[in-house]
Amino acid sequence: MQKLITLKNGLRVHFVPLASTQTTTVLVLNKVGSRYEKETVQGVSHFIEHLMFKGTKKRPSSVQISRLLDAIGAEFNAYTGKDVTGYYVKADSLHQKLAIELLYDMLSHSLFRPNEMKRERKVILEEIHMYHDNPLMHVDELLEEILFEGNTLGQEIAGTVRTVQTLTHRNLVAFWEQYYIPSRMVIVVAGAIDPSIHSFLDQTFGTLKPSKKVPEVFSPFTPQMKSKPRINLQYKETKQVQFALGFYGPSMKDEDLIAAKLLAILLGGTMSSRLFLSVREKKGLAYMIHSGYEAYEDIGYFWIQAGLDQTRLPLALRTIFAELKSLKTHGILASELAFVKEHLQGKLALQLEDSADQAQWFGRQELFLQKTLSVKEWLAICQKVKKKDIESMAHVLFKKEHACMAAIGPFKEPEAFETFLPKVWF
């Protein structure tokens, strides 16, 4: 049975015991990411994440940190998002105290040495180039850039070449001091759990000092109606066009979020979904086409992505929009709703076998919602979603005035791409 405790400094810790495993995952989530960054320091959250592995007072080199974890066969990594930064260690349960102590050491005593910052700056610049040179990976960044234009939510997580080159040591340390504080952290220990780690967590993470200053918050995003779709293009002489389409929708705090997620599965989330069958199987227009739903605290968006030959783009777009129109006009079958619910339940069962995924499940809920639902409780809510809820969500989402597009291919001007759009939408 999962349990929540609060350390003496206010830091929240979730324990998620799993009887079927001999491993333990320790995950630390911090409520900070690229949407908290001012324009001049874009990429600072991601830069800090990289430098956490470069040495602490106790372990002055990155080799000492990695060798210690490699010696016990642990999996370890970190990631930065728009609104969260996460650090985790997954290891044999015999080493769970080591995992906790090491994460505490990294998050509270990293050295952030200027010479390491200089070296890592080159690595991050190469990472930015890697994403920009990969259309499949970069088109979603272009979509969010146009969806959230004018808001920090549209910024790339790694920052820009210019901002990464100009970030200073003072920028980095000031940002770390402002946001890496107990009130913004959640720890999850999942898997085989030693009861004695309760007190050990207080001896380590419980000693982090609360901040006397209130960290700056992000500016919420409000969608603006437009007379025609907004398009974000990256010119690239490629044989295959990467295309993405997005529509605004409910946030992670909205009750109808589940309906949006189920709709995404129904439309393009499986190899038997409407879009997959109509675009790939029946007409052979694309190798890859799928849809999904991304939710933040204040907004969310439904997305469709496809990769296809430029000559097939006009017919593919007409086919996609015809499916959206059909969904709004004719609704869905009861059997389709039953199918996507069963699919979701099966996917979650497979995904949450792992202690690391269990840690993510409870950690993100606690961080953003300050409450947690078990998978069983969440699926019970999902089962209550009705056919009319999905059909109503289609009308909420698929509005031409809210549509945004991104594409990577041989288009130098938006007008060149607009010629491919169907005359009649939905």
N, C-alpha and C positions, 0 to 999 in steps of 0.2 A: 504494500500500500504506500503510495507516494506521500511524502510529508514535507511541509514547509517550516523552516525555522528562521529566525532573524538573529544575526550576530549582534554583539553589544554596540557596534557602530552603525547598525541599521541595515547592513548588507543582508539580502535575502538569499537563502540556500534551500534548494529543493533536493530531497533524497528520493530516488526512484529505484527501489530494489527490484531486481530481476532474478528469479530463482534458477533460470535456465542457462546462466552464463557464469564463467569464471573470470570474466574481464570486468574492468571498471572504466567508465569514461568520466573524466572531470572536464566540464565545460564552463568557461567564464564568458558571459555575454556583457558587453558594455554598450549602453545606449548612446552611441555616437557614430557618425558616419559622414559621408560627403555632403549631406544636406545641411549639416551644421556649420559648414565652412564658408567663410567670406570669400569673395571672388579672388582676392589677393593670395589666399593660402589654399587654393583648391589642391586636393591630393594629400593634405597633411595627415588626415586620419589613416590613410593607406600607408604613408611613409612611416608613421609611428609603429604600425603593425609590423612592418619589415624590420625595424630596428629593435623590436622587443627580443629578437633571437640573436642579437649581436654581442651580448655580454652584459653581465650584472656585476655588482661589487663582489659577490661571492664567487661567481663564475665569469671571469673577465673576458672570455672569448666565445665566439659562436661554436667553435669546435668542442669546447667543454660541455656546452648545452646539448648539442646534437649527439655527441658520443655517449653521454650519460643516458639519453633516451634510446639510442640505438643498442646499447648494451643490454637493455631489458626487453628489446624487441617491440618497443612501443610505437604506436601510430600517433603522430602529432602534427599540428598545423594551425593556421590562423586564416582569417578572411575578413575583409572589410566590405560593407554594403553601404547603401544610401543612409541607413538609419541605425545600423548595428555593426559592432566589431566583435568577433568571437575568437577565442583561443581554446584549444582542447588538447588533452592527452588521453589516449586510450591504451591501457596496459593490463597485464595480468593483475588480478586484484591484490596480489601480495605487495604490489608497488603503488597502491593508491595514495599513500601518504607522500611518497616521493613526487607523484604527479601534482598533488596539491601544493607542496612546498616549492616545487620548481615554477609553477605558474604564478604563485605569489611572489617569488623572487623576481621573475621577469616583469610582472606588471607593476611592481612597486620599487624595484631597485635597478632597473636598466640604466646603463651608463650614458646612452645617447652621445657617444663620442663624435666630435666633428669629423675625424678621419673616417669613421665608419659611415657617417652620413654622406661624405663625399663619394665613397665607394658605392654605397647603395643607391645613390642618385642615378648612377649609370645603369644599374640593374633595372630600376623602375622605368627609366626612359625606354629601355629595350622592351619592357613589358607593354608599355603604351604603344610602341611601334608594332608589336606582335598583334595586339587586338585590332589596331587600325588596318593592318595588312590582311586580316582574316575577315572577309565579308560576312561569313556565317555568324561570327562572334560579335562583330561590330554593328550590325544593322539594328540590334535591339537597343544599343546605346544611342544611335541616331533617332530611333523612335521616341525614347524617353526625352531626348533633348528637345524635340519639337512638341511633344505632349505637354511638357512642363516648362515651356519657354518662359523666361523671365523669373523663374524660381530656382532656388538651389537644388531642388529635386531633379532638375534636368542636367545637372553637372555630372561629368564622368567621374567615377569613383577614384580612379588613379590620378586625376587632375589633368592638366595640359602640359605640354612640353615646356611652355614658358613658366608656369607656376612651379613646376617641379625643379626647374633650374634655378629659380629665385628664392625658394623656401630657405629660411635661415634657421640656425640652431635655436635662436630665441623664439621664432614662430612655433617651432616644434615643441619645445619644453613648455611654453605658455599654454598651448592647446592641451597637452597631456595633463598639466596641473589642473586645468579647468574642468576636464571631463572624466578623467580616470579617478573617480571618487566613489565611495561606498553606495551612495544613494542612486547611482546610475548603473550599478552592477547587479547581476544575478548569477549565482553559481548553481550548477546542477551536477550532482554525483549520481550516476546511473549504473546499474549492473549489480555485481556482488559488493556489498557495502560493509565495511568494518565499523561497528558502532562507536569505536573509540575516536573516529575521525571528527565527531561533533566537537569535542574539546580542541582537537588539533586545528580545526578551521578557525576557532576563536583565537588560538595562539598565533595564527598566521594572518589570514584575511581580516580577522576581527580587530587587528591592530592598525588597519588603515585609518587614517584620520579623516573625519568628515570635513567637507569644505565649508568655510565661512561665507563664501560668495556663491550666489545662485548662478549656475552656468547659463549662458545665452541659449535661447530656444530658437527653433527654425521658424520661418514664416510659412504658415499654412498655404496650400495651393487651392485656388478657386478657378474652375474651368470657365473659359470664355467662349461664347457662341461666335462662330465665324460663318460668313456667307458661303465659303467654299472650303474644302479640305486643305489643311496645311501639309506641305510636303518638304521633307528634308532629304537632300540628295548628296551622295558622295560619288564623284565621277571616277570610274575605274573601267579600264578596257578589259572586261571579263566576258567569257562566253555565257556564264550563268548570272542572271540577275537575282540578287537577294532582296526580297520585298517584305515589308512588315506594315501592318495596319493596326491601329489602336483606337479604342473608344473609352471614355471615362466611365467609371462605375463606383460601386460602394467601397468604403475603406475597410480596414481590418476590424474596426469597431462596429460596423453596421450589421444588423441582424440578417439582412438579405445577402450577405457575402456568400453563404453556402450555395444559394441559388445561382449566383454568377459562376462559381467554381463548377457546379454540375453542368451548367450550360456550356462551359468551355470544353468539358469532356465530351459532351454530346456532339458538339459541332466539329471539333478537331483534335480530341485528346486520345484517340485510339486508331488502330488500323482498320476499324470498321465504322469510323465516325462519318458523318455526312460529308465533310469537306474531303476527307481522304478518298472516299468512294467516288465522289463526283469529279474531283480535280485530277486525282492520280489513276484510280482504277478504271473508271469509265472513259476518260478522255486522254489519259497519258500525258498530262500537261506538266507535271512536276514530279521530281523524285521525292522531295520532302515538302510536306505541308502539315502544319499542326496549329493548334490554338491553346491558349492558357489564360490564367488570370493572376495578376500581381497586385497585392494590396499593401498600402502604407497606412500610417495612422490617420491621415486626413483625406485620402483619396485612393482610388484603385483604378486599374484599367484592364480591359479585355484586349488580348492581342492575337493576331493571326500572322504567321510567318510562312513564307514559301521560297523555294529556290527553283528557278526555271529559266529556260532559254528565252531571250528577248523576243523572239518571233512568236512565242506562245503566250506572252504576257497579256495582250488584249483579251484573248479568250479566257485565260485563267481569271482575270479580274472580273469579267462578266459572269463567270461561273460562281466565283466567291460571293459576289453581291447578289446573285440570284438565290443562293442558299440562304443568305441573311434575310432577303425579302420573303422567301418562302416560310422561313421560321416565324417571322412577324405576322404573316398573312394567315398561314394555316396551322400554326402552333406545332405541338409535338404529340407523339403517340404515348399512351400510358406505358407501353412496353419499352419505349426508349428511356423513360424516366427510371423504370425499374432496373434497366440494364446499367445505366450510369451509376446508380446507387450501389449496385452489386460490384461493379468494377472498382469504385472508390474504396469500398470495404476491403476487397481483395488486395488492392495496391497497398493500402495502409498496413494490412496484416504482414505483407512481405517486407515493407520498408521498416516497420517498427520492431522487427525481430532483433535489431541491433541496438546496443546500449547507447551508441553515439546518436542515433536517430531519436531514441527516447529522450535523451538529454535536450536535443533541439526542440522537440515537441513541447515539453513543459517549460523550457527556458524562455522561448520566444513569447509564449502566452503570459508568463509572469512579468517579463520585461515590458511588454506593451499594453497588456490588459489588466495587470495586477490581479488576475484570477486564472485558474487553470481548470480545464476539462480533460478527463481521461479520454482515450480514443473511443471507449464504449459510450461515454456520455455525449461526445461530439457526434458519433454516428447515429445516436438516438435522435438528436436534433435534425440531422440530415434526413432521416427517414420520414420526418414530418413535412418535408418540402413537397408541395403538391404541383401537379401539372400546370395549374394556372400561375403558380409562382415563377416557374421557368419562363412561361410565355410573357408574363408581365415584365420580367427582367430583360427579355429580348427588346421590348419597346423602350425600356429605360436606357439600354446600352446603345443600340444601333441607330444613332442619329447622325445624319450627314453633317449637321452643324458642329458636331463634336469630333468628327473623324480626323485622324492624323495619320500620315504615311511617311515611311522612310524607305529608301531604296539605294542599293549600291550597284552601279552598272554604267553603261556608256551614255549617260544623260548629263549634259552640261548645264541645262536650264530646266527649271520646273515645268515650263511650257512643253518641253520635249516629252516629259513623262505624262503630263496631263492628257496628251492626245490618246493615251492608252486607256483612259478611264471611260467607263460606260456612260452613255448619255443619260440613262435612267438608273437611279440608285434604288432606294427602298423607301 
